[in-house]
Amino acid sequence: MAEGDFLLGQVLGGYRIDATIGSGATGVVYRATPEDGSDPVALKVLHDNLGSITGLERRFQREARVLKKLSHQNIVEIHDFGMEDGRTFIAMELLRGQTLEDSLEEIPIEPMKALEVYDPILEALAEAHLHDVVHRDLKPANVFLESDGSVKLLDFGLAKMLSIDETASEDGTLTRKGRIVGTPAYMAPEQITGVFIDVRADVYALGIMLYELLADRRPFLYERRSELLRAHLLEPVPPITEVREGLWVHEDLQALIAKSLHKDAGKRFKNAKEMLDALRALPPEPVTFDLKIARQAARQRDQPSSAVISASEAKAITESAGIDTGSVSMQIVREVAAEARRPPPLDPSKVTGERHRLRLPDPPTVEKPAVPTAALFMIAFVLLGTAAGLWAMLVAT
């Protein structure tokens, strides 16, 4: 019996489960029919070890409500969500076609076609980022190519629902504080360290995906998860034109990829909209490939799956990379990142037609001592000399 087949024929949350569509690290997707006779849906049921965490229900429902507000032609529509008999489920629109991951497995995508697919992905992310929604698990397996040629993003916010990497719930019942859920092959450095995460983590994953679509491979190909995560933290990205024979990439497109993959989140595109604008500003045909050159090696597919990374594993990896997430410098990064996400209040009397810019508070001023430091040293030296002289006189008598 295949994974998840034991639910076939059962009813969950008012949906009769008809067939298994696929499964992954976070759950199993079924074709299901609502009991009211309406159109079939894709029903994603989270694995028991993820969906039964004490206190997850309120968190899940809170996040799902936010996701239901995202309305975009390139984002899969969520119809319903809930928990029943200890099982957490999401009912989504049923799509027909295949994932980008499956398509890449069959044949490399032509570079210019890759940019055509990439544009709607960025559009969807731009809409999400406008509402401060971070996907957290961007990868080809979460991009769906429909039979009519349209593109849909899947699993929005699921990694955030399953992560407990910010704080415990209101009543303190979440029991796995510190774990990270995502796909190691596409994780941003700050997502790995757990220092902070915002929409720029999505930008990093978008950069990995674009690199992969054009080069027909991801930049880091380690099989061991610890080595892969460490590469995201420390290793430079191999130049894209050197990893695929016959590939030519315009310098502006190379710069776009490099910016999206910067280790420092502050030096990436600030969101998907800014990255989309840069993509659309590229010159015509910014990439070419000699189609006579066949795929040189089997595409690596053993590392695209989502994973649950414990706090202890993340700590071990960051420490092996020489990064101390508990240091004062990292604490400053956390505080600055939190402040950057907090919009400053607007003074209506000072609002003009110009875009309001975020301005971090000035650092606290340090009062200078009334007496200069050099003078204090001189006084101390004189006093010390006087004391030494008096001691010599006493010894002599």
C-alpha positions in Angstrom: 0.0 0.0 0.0 1.4 3.4 -1.0 1.9 6.1 1.6 -1.4 7.7 2.5 -3.6 5.2 0.7 -5.2 4.1 4.0 -7.3 7.3 3.8 -8.8 6.4 0.4 -12.6 6.2 0.6 -12.7 8.1 3.9 -14.3 11.5 4.6 -12.2 14.2 6.1 -13.7 17.6 6.9 -16.6 17.1 4.5 -14.4 15.8 1.6 -14.5 12.3 0.4 -10.9 11.2 -0.5 -10.9 9.6 -4.0 -7.3 9.1 -5.1 -3.7 9.9 -4.2 -2.1 12.6 -6.3 1.4 12.7 -4.6 3.2 13.0 -1.3 6.2 14.9 0.1 7.9 15.6 3.4 5.1 17.7 4.8 2.0 15.7 3.7 0.0 13.7 1.1 -2.1 15.4 -1.6 -5.4 13.7 -2.6 -8.1 14.2 -5.1 -11.2 14.7 -3.1 -14.9 15.4 -3.7 -16.9 17.7 -1.4 -19.9 16.0 0.1 -22.1 18.8 -1.3 -21.3 17.6 -4.8 -19.3 20.6 -5.9 -16.2 20.4 -8.0 -13.3 18.2 -6.8 -10.5 19.7 -4.9 -6.9 18.9 -4.1 -6.8 18.0 -0.4 -3.4 18.2 1.3 -3.3 16.3 4.6 -0.3 17.0 6.8 1.7 14.1 8.2 0.8 13.0 11.7 4.1 14.1 13.2 3.5 17.6 11.8 -0.3 18.0 12.2 -0.7 16.9 15.7 1.6 19.3 17.6 -0.1 20.7 20.6 -1.2 24.2 19.9 -0.7 24.0 16.2 -4.4 24.4 15.3 -4.7 28.0 16.3 -1.4 28.9 14.5 -2.5 27.0 11.4 -5.9 28.6 11.3 -4.4 32.1 11.8 -1.9 31.6 8.9 -4.5 30.0 6.6 -6.8 33.0 7.1 -4.0 35.3 5.9 -3.3 33.1 2.9 -7.0 33.0 1.9 -6.8 36.7 1.4 -4.1 36.3 -1.3 -6.0 36.6 -4.5 -3.8 36.3 -7.6 -4.1 34.4 -10.8 -0.7 32.8 -10.2 -1.3 31.6 -6.6 -3.2 28.4 -6.0 -6.6 29.2 -4.4 -7.3 27.9 -0.9 -10.9 26.9 -0.5 -10.9 25.5 3.0 -8.8 24.4 5.9 -9.2 22.7 9.3 -8.4 19.9 11.6 -10.5 16.8 12.2 -9.6 13.6 14.1 -6.2 14.9 14.8 -5.5 15.5 11.0 -4.7 18.9 9.6 -5.9 19.5 6.0 -6.0 22.2 3.3 -8.5 22.1 0.5 -7.1 23.8 -2.7 -8.2 24.2 -6.3 -7.5 21.1 -8.3 -4.9 21.8 -11.0 -4.2 19.8 -14.1 -0.7 19.6 -15.5 2.6 18.9 -13.7 5.1 20.6 -11.4 8.1 22.5 -12.7 10.2 19.9 -10.9 8.7 17.0 -12.9 9.1 19.0 -16.1 12.8 19.6 -15.4 13.2 16.0 -14.6 12.0 15.1 -18.1 13.9 17.7 -20.1 15.9 20.9 -19.5 13.9 24.1 -20.0 15.0 26.4 -22.8 16.6 29.5 -21.2 14.2 32.1 -22.7 11.3 29.9 -21.9 12.6 29.8 -18.3 12.4 33.5 -18.1 8.8 33.4 -19.4 7.9 30.9 -16.6 9.8 32.9 -14.1 7.9 36.2 -14.7 4.6 35.0 -13.3 6.4 33.4 -10.3 7.8 36.8 -9.4 4.4 38.4 -10.0 2.8 36.0 -7.5 5.5 36.6 -4.9 5.3 40.3 -5.4 1.6 40.1 -4.4 2.4 38.0 -1.4 5.3 40.3 -0.3 3.0 43.3 -0.6 0.9 41.6 2.2 4.1 40.7 4.2 3.5 37.0 3.5 6.8 35.0 3.2 6.6 31.7 1.2 9.6 30.1 2.9 9.7 27.0 0.7 10.2 28.2 -2.9 11.4 25.5 -5.2 10.4 23.9 -8.6 8.3 21.3 -6.8 6.0 24.2 -5.6 5.6 25.7 -9.0 2.8 24.1 -11.1 2.6 24.3 -14.9 -1.0 24.0 -15.9 -2.1 22.3 -19.1 -3.3 25.7 -20.5 0.2 27.2 -20.0 -0.5 29.2 -16.9 1.7 29.0 -13.8 0.7 28.6 -10.2 2.6 28.8 -6.9 1.7 26.1 -4.3 2.1 25.6 -0.6 2.1 29.3 0.3 3.0 29.8 3.9 3.0 26.1 4.8 6.6 26.2 6.0 5.7 29.1 8.3 2.7 27.2 9.6 4.9 24.3 10.5 7.9 26.3 11.8 8.1 27.3 15.4 11.1 29.5 14.9 9.9 32.8 16.2 8.1 32.4 19.5 6.0 29.9 21.4 2.2 30.3 21.1 0.2 32.5 23.4 -0.3 29.8 26.0 3.3 28.4 25.6 2.1 25.0 24.5 4.1 24.7 21.3 6.7 22.1 22.1 9.3 22.2 19.3 10.5 25.8 19.6 13.4 26.6 17.3 12.9 24.1 14.5 13.1 25.2 10.9 11.0 23.8 8.1 12.1 24.2 4.5 14.1 22.8 1.6 17.9 22.8 2.3 18.7 23.2 -1.4 17.0 26.6 -1.5 17.5 27.9 2.1 18.8 31.4 2.7 21.7 31.8 5.1 19.5 33.7 7.7 16.9 31.0 7.4 19.5 28.4 8.3 20.9 30.3 11.3 17.5 31.3 12.5 18.6 34.8 13.1 15.7 36.4 11.3 13.5 35.7 8.2 11.6 38.1 6.0 10.7 38.3 2.3 14.4 38.5 1.3 14.7 34.8 2.2 12.2 34.2 -0.7 14.4 36.4 -2.9 17.4 34.1 -2.2 15.3 31.0 -3.0 14.2 32.7 -6.2 17.8 33.3 -7.1 18.6 29.6 -6.6 15.6 28.7 -8.8 16.6 31.0 -11.6 20.2 29.8 -11.5 18.8 26.2 -11.7 16.5 26.9 -14.6 19.3 28.5 -16.7 22.2 26.2 -15.7 20.1 23.0 -15.5 21.6 22.4 -12.0 21.6 24.1 -8.6 24.7 26.0 -7.5 25.5 23.6 -4.6 25.3 19.9 -5.3 26.3 18.4 -2.0 24.4 15.2 -1.0 24.8 15.6 2.7 22.4 18.1 4.2 25.0 19.5 6.6 27.4 20.2 3.8 24.7 21.8 1.7 23.6 24.1 4.4 27.1 25.1 5.2 27.7 25.9 1.5 24.8 28.4 1.6 26.4 30.0 4.6 30.0 30.2 3.3 30.7 29.2 -0.2 30.6 31.5 -3.2 28.2 30.7 -6.0 29.9 29.2 -9.0 29.7 31.5 -12.0 26.7 30.3 -14.0 28.4 30.4 -17.4 31.1 28.0 -16.2 28.7 25.3 -15.0 26.8 24.6 -18.3 28.6 24.3 -21.6 27.0 26.4 -24.4 25.3 28.8 -22.1 25.7 32.6 -22.5 24.2 35.0 -20.0 24.1 38.8 -20.3 26.1 40.6 -17.6 22.9 42.3 -16.4 21.2 39.0 -15.8 24.4 37.6 -14.1 24.3 40.7 -11.9 20.6 40.0 -11.1 21.3 36.5 -10.0 24.3 37.5 -8.0 22.3 40.2 -6.1 19.5 37.8 -5.3 22.0 35.2 -4.0 24.0 37.6 -1.8 24.8 36.0 1.6 23.9 39.3 3.3 20.1 39.8 3.1 20.5 43.5 3.2 22.3 43.5 -0.2 19.7 41.5 -2.0 16.6 42.8 -3.7 14.3 44.0 -1.0 11.4 42.0 -2.3 10.0 40.1 -5.3 8.6 43.3 -6.9 12.1 44.9 -7.0 13.5 41.7 -8.5 10.6 41.5 -11.1 11.3 45.1 -12.1 15.0 44.2 -12.7 14.0 41.1 -14.7 11.7 43.2 -17.0 14.4 45.8 -17.4 16.8 43.3 -19.0 17.8 43.7 -22.7 16.0 41.5 -25.2 17.2 37.9 -25.3 19.6 38.2 -22.3 20.4 34.5 -22.4 21.1 31.9 -25.1 22.0 28.3 -25.2 23.4 26.0 -27.9 20.5 23.5 -28.2 22.9 21.0 -29.9 24.5 20.3 -26.6 22.6 17.6 -24.7 22.2 17.4 -20.9 25.6 16.4 -19.7 24.6 14.5 -16.5 21.4 13.3 -14.8 19.7 16.1 -12.9 20.2 15.9 -9.2 16.9 15.3 -7.5 17.9 13.8 -4.1 17.9 17.1 -2.2 14.8 19.1 -3.2 12.5 17.7 -0.5 11.4 19.8 2.5 13.0 18.9 5.8 12.5 19.6 9.5 15.8 21.0 10.9 16.0 21.0 14.7 17.5 23.9 16.6 20.4 21.7 17.7 21.2 20.7 14.1 21.1 24.3 12.9 23.3 25.4 15.8 25.9 22.6 15.1 26.0 23.7 11.4 26.4 27.4 12.1 29.1 26.7 14.8 31.0 24.5 12.3 30.8 27.4 9.9 32.3 29.7 12.5 29.1 31.6 13.1 28.0 32.3 16.6 24.2 33.1 16.5 24.3 33.9 20.2 26.9 36.6 19.8 26.3 40.3 20.4 26.7 41.0 16.7 24.0 38.5 15.8 21.7 40.0 18.5 22.2 43.4 16.8 21.2 41.8 13.4 18.0 40.5 15.0 17.2 43.8 16.5 17.9 45.8 13.3 15.9 43.3 11.3 12.9 43.5 13.7 13.1 47.3 13.5 13.3 47.3 9.7 10.1 45.3 9.6 8.3 47.7 11.9 7.0 50.6 9.8 7.6 54.0 11.5 4.5 56.2 12.3 3.7 58.8 9.7 3.3 62.4 10.6 0.3 63.6 8.5 1.5 67.2 8.6 4.8 66.1 6.9 3.5 63.7 4.3 4.4 64.8 0.8 4.1 63.2 -2.7 7.5 61.5 -2.1 7.7 57.9 -1.0 8.1 57.6 2.7 11.4 56.0 3.6 12.1 53.9 6.5 14.7 55.4 8.8 16.2 53.4 11.6 16.5 55.2 14.9 19.8 57.0 15.6 22.2 55.1 17.9 22.0 56.2 21.5 24.5 59.0 22.3 27.2 58.3 24.8 27.9 61.1 27.3 31.5 62.2 27.3 33.3 62.4 30.7 33.7 65.9 32.1 37.5 65.4 32.4 39.4 64.2 29.2 40.7 60.7 29.4 44.3 61.8 28.8 44.1 64.2 31.8 42.8 61.4 34.0 45.8 59.2 33.1 48.2 62.1 33.8 46.7 62.8 37.3 46.8 59.1 38.1 50.5 59.0 37.1 51.4 62.0 39.3 49.6 60.5 42.3 51.3 57.2 41.8 54.7 58.9 41.7 54.0 60.9 44.8 52.9 57.8 46.7 56.1 56.0 45.6 58.2 58.9 46.9 56.5 58.9 50.3 57.0 55.1 50.6 60.8 55.5 49.8 61.1 58.2 52.5 59.4 56.0 55.1 61.7 53.0 54.3 64.8 55.2 54.6 63.8 56.5 58.1 
